[in-house]
């Protein structure tokens, strides 16, 4: 069973940067697409970005495109989310999750395809 653990969150001022990490436990990690999600109390979980199993395809929602970059290192079983030009509205708990192969559904229906949810890491953007 694939297990994912997020790290790298923290408190940052608007305009600052953070790099989140998602560490995987399983040798077959490179079979999985990995997506980052964020959760704010009282709101639905939101898909933010996704990277395919090979790393050849990446996707972003409009609100983060150009500011966030997703990447992966299959040898290290890691996925990263580099977040630049952070805004207060980026404040949330960030979680990673996995789906076999490709990213379809990470925005529209994540619960249907994505599993092995991590516990999340808190990102707070505030002055």
C-alpha positions in Angstrom: 0.0 0.0 0.0 1.4 3.3 -1.1 1.8 5.8 1.7 2.5 9.5 1.2 3.9 12.0 3.7 3.9 15.7 3.2 6.4 18.2 4.6 7.7 21.7 4.0 4.8 23.9 5.1 5.1 26.9 7.3 4.4 30.6 7.8 5.5 32.9 5.0 4.9 36.5 4.1 3.0 37.5 1.0 5.3 37.3 -2.0 7.4 34.7 -0.3 8.2 31.1 -1.3 7.9 27.6 0.1 8.8 24.2 -1.3 6.5 21.3 -0.3 7.7 17.7 -0.5 5.6 14.5 -0.8 7.6 11.4 0.1 6.4 7.9 -0.9 6.9 4.6 0.7 6.5 2.1 -2.2 8.9 0.8 -4.8 6.2 1.1 -7.5 6.0 4.9 -6.9 6.8 5.5 -10.6 3.5 3.9 -11.6 1.5 6.7 -10.0 0.5 10.2 -10.9 0.8 12.5 -7.9 -1.4 15.5 -7.3 -1.3 18.3 -4.7 -4.6 19.4 -3.1 -5.4 22.1 -0.6 -8.1 22.2 2.1 -9.5 25.2 3.9 -11.9 24.7 6.7 -15.5 25.0 5.5 -14.5 24.6 1.8 -14.2 21.7 -0.5 -10.8 20.2 -1.1 -9.3 21.8 -4.2 -6.9 20.1 -6.7 -4.0 22.4 -7.3 -1.5 20.6 -9.5 -0.7 17.2 -10.8 2.2 15.4 -12.4 2.0 12.2 -14.4 3.8 9.0 -13.5 6.7 9.7 -15.8 6.8 13.4 -15.1 6.2 14.2 -18.7 2.9 15.9 -18.1 2.1 18.6 -15.5 -1.2 20.4 -14.9 -2.1 23.4 -12.8 -5.3 25.3 -11.9 -5.5 28.8 -13.2 -5.0 30.5 -9.8 -1.5 29.0 -9.3 -0.2 28.7 -12.9 3.0 30.6 -13.3 3.6 30.7 -9.6 3.7 27.0 -8.6 5.9 24.3 -10.2 5.4 20.6 -9.6 8.2 18.2 -10.2 9.2 14.6 -9.2 12.3 12.5 -8.6 11.3 8.9 -9.1 14.7 7.6 -7.9 14.1 9.3 -4.6 10.3 8.6 -4.6 9.6 12.3 -4.1 7.3 14.9 -5.5 7.8 18.6 -4.9 5.6 21.7 -5.2 7.6 24.9 -5.5 5.4 27.8 -4.5 6.5 31.3 -5.4 4.8 34.7 -5.1 2.5 33.3 -2.4 -0.7 35.1 -1.6 -2.9 35.0 1.5 -5.5 33.1 -0.4 -3.0 30.3 -0.8 -3.3 29.6 2.9 -4.5 26.0 3.4 -3.5 22.5 4.5 -1.7 21.0 1.5 -2.1 17.3 0.8 -0.7 14.9 -1.8 -2.4 11.9 -3.2 -1.8 9.2 -5.9 -3.6 7.8 -8.9 -2.4 5.1 -11.3 -0.7 6.6 -14.4 -2.3 9.9 -15.2 -3.9 13.0 -13.8 -7.5 12.9 -15.1 -10.0 13.9 -12.5 -7.7 15.6 -10.0 -9.8 18.8 -10.2 -13.3 17.4 -11.1 -13.5 14.2 -9.1 -10.4 13.5 -7.0 -12.1 11.1 -4.6 -12.9 8.8 -7.5 -9.3 8.2 -8.7 -6.9 9.5 -6.0 -6.0 7.7 -2.8 -3.2 7.1 -0.4 -3.9 10.6 1.0 -1.2 12.0 3.3 -2.0 13.9 6.5 -1.1 17.3 5.0 1.1 20.2 5.8 -0.1 23.7 6.8 0.8 26.6 4.7 0.0 30.1 6.1 0.6 33.2 4.1 0.4 36.3 6.3 2.2 39.5 7.1 
